[in-house]
Amino acid sequence: MLRYIAQRLFMLIPVLIGISIITFVMVRLIPGDPARIMAGERATEEQVQRVRQMWGLDKPIHEQYIIYMKNLLHGNLGRSLKRNETVVQELRWALPTTIELSFAAMFFAVLIGIPAGILAAYRQNSWWDLAVMVGSMVGISMPVFWLGLLLIYVFALKLGVMPPSGRLSVGVKITPITGMYTVDALLTGNWRGFLDAVHHLIMPAVAVGTIPMAIIARMTRSSLLEVLRQDYIRTARAKGLNERTVIFRHALKNAFLPVVTIIGLQLGTLLVGAILTESIFALPGMGRLIVDRILSRDYPVVQGAVLVFATTFVFINLLVDISYAYLDPRIRYQ
Amino acid sequence: MNELPVAELESELPPHVGYFADVWRRLRRNKLAVTGMVLLAGFFIMALFADNYLLVAPRTLFQVDVSKTGANPVAFVKQWHTLTKEQTHPLLAPYDPYKQNLVLRKAPPSREHPLGMDEVGRDMLSRIIYGSRVSLEVGFLSVIGAILLGVLIGATSGYAGGWVDNVVMRLMDILLAFPSLLLALAIVTILGPGLLNMLYAIAIVSIPTYARLVRASVLAEKEADYVLAARATGDTHTRILFRHIMPNALTPIIVQGTLGIGTAILDAAALGFLGLGAQPPTPEWGTMLSRAQQVFFSAPHIGIFPGLAIMLTVLGFNLLGDGLRDALDPRLRM
């Protein structure tokens, strides 16, 4: 197992270097003087000069990359143009917001998707099955941002049961530790804060989680149907076991591995969903940060945020791979 | 030894059916796929006949003043386009999608304007109909571009093998390390917002998927006996690759391409929604939704219909793609 992890970590190195090159090149491909671009449109000549010096922008490109990497490894991503903060400071609170949203969305997706898939397979070709299949097809085709707007309209404006936006109600305070408010509230034993944070998290999580939910439901259904056709299931039925025992005791365990795989593959969908929904629900996460700063040409933040976002994605994928290897020993010995 | 009753056996075999006839037959029996085709047919008709451009074009072909354009084909086409544009008027769309009627701003659906008016008093139905043109164009062009490049990269890489394959596939891995929309955002950051740049971004982002698909097919086939036979008869590498091996990769490409158009339309709408895709006043569904955000709660129809249009188009491609996957699956063919 350790050998497998070490091997996977080693394979990560070229990918991480690739990500750093893409973000490095990104800013230099924008038409114009890179120093001017990184210092901002309203910067004085001195400020531009300082940025040029700091990133070595008057040196040949390979030296620039070495300087960029040196800064990167020292945790220096430059300064934000819009706020008097470093890029790292801006990202410090944006990243946990997005991670919290993604986890909540995945929780929702699994909570609904797996039972729906089991139900559809259990009653194959029934109305239930059709409803789950059609529903999941519609779910996959749904523009996330549109779903978000509809949820706000129905549940916040018409019914008034959900808060329309933000992370907390006015007057509720949470001491930030990790930046994930639900976790922070639990750590400080703040029940009121926890419930309020969860209440604010529900609608964005549903919006982001709908596509993964639909995909998980479809995968659970087809995987379970596949397993139910196998001989050992026929044996179990022939022994006279009732259908419930056959499905829950015998079939589900083997049907779950492809489902776990698909859950891992949905992480990209979740992060993309976060980009699209954070603006609608006014959540100060990575997605909103990137979009806002592209529009206001705050390129140091865009560069840093893309870098951190992609790196996070790669590492989460690694964790998913490792957990498969743990679940399925065959993978380790390939 | 008895002679085999060949004639008898043959009469019991089902009549021979051609490949495409067989695929079509099985597609037609799949209710969900038929639903998808009907949806898509509707949107295609909307896109083609939003105005009478296609009907006017054959006539104006003979009105181009050749004495002015000379032998320059670009000038010829340009003048042809301008002439046609002058003579077109909305056909399926009841109104000009750009024409504003400020008195009727945000007017709800009525007999004259079945889907209501948008925030600056343009007919929503006309804008949705013209919008199908933008979405289908972006979907098809970006996927065709991605397939062409993906096939070239994947086929060369898989056929060449060795270090070429290694380098190319590591590059593709790096591109896949980014969630697709994030990479599209990075590309749009470099190129700047706009319809065409968005098209490039979406195409580039989906290249790795096709490259990997094609490479896998090539790897599976390249050691086959018929390839050896082709080589023995003196066929060139290019001919072997594209005449003999590539037809095997066609099925996965068709399926992935159909689903990919849906994804591309969804991505285009997302970029439009974020303000980074098609710019106003272009009637693009995502851009329309982005504008609708501010007025969504006072005039929900402005936001509901563009989202519905996106969803139904994407649903159409997903249903058809799924149906095609089943219809083209050789294991299910009789």
Interface residues (C-beta under 8 A of the other chain):
Chain A: P14 V15 G18 I19 I22 T23 M26 L29 I30 M133 V134 M137 V138 I140 S141 M142 P143 V144 F145 W146 L149 L150 I152 Y153 L157 G268 T269 L271 V272 I275 L276 S279 I280 I290 V291 I294 L295 Y299 V302 V306 F309 A310 F313 V314
Chain B: L32 R170 L171 D173 I174 A177 F178 P179 S180 L181 L182 L185 A186 V188 T189 I190 G262 L266 A269 A270 F273 L274 G275 L276 G286 L289 A292 Q293 F296 F297 P300 G303 I304 P306 G307 I310 M311 L312 V314 L315 N318 L319 D322
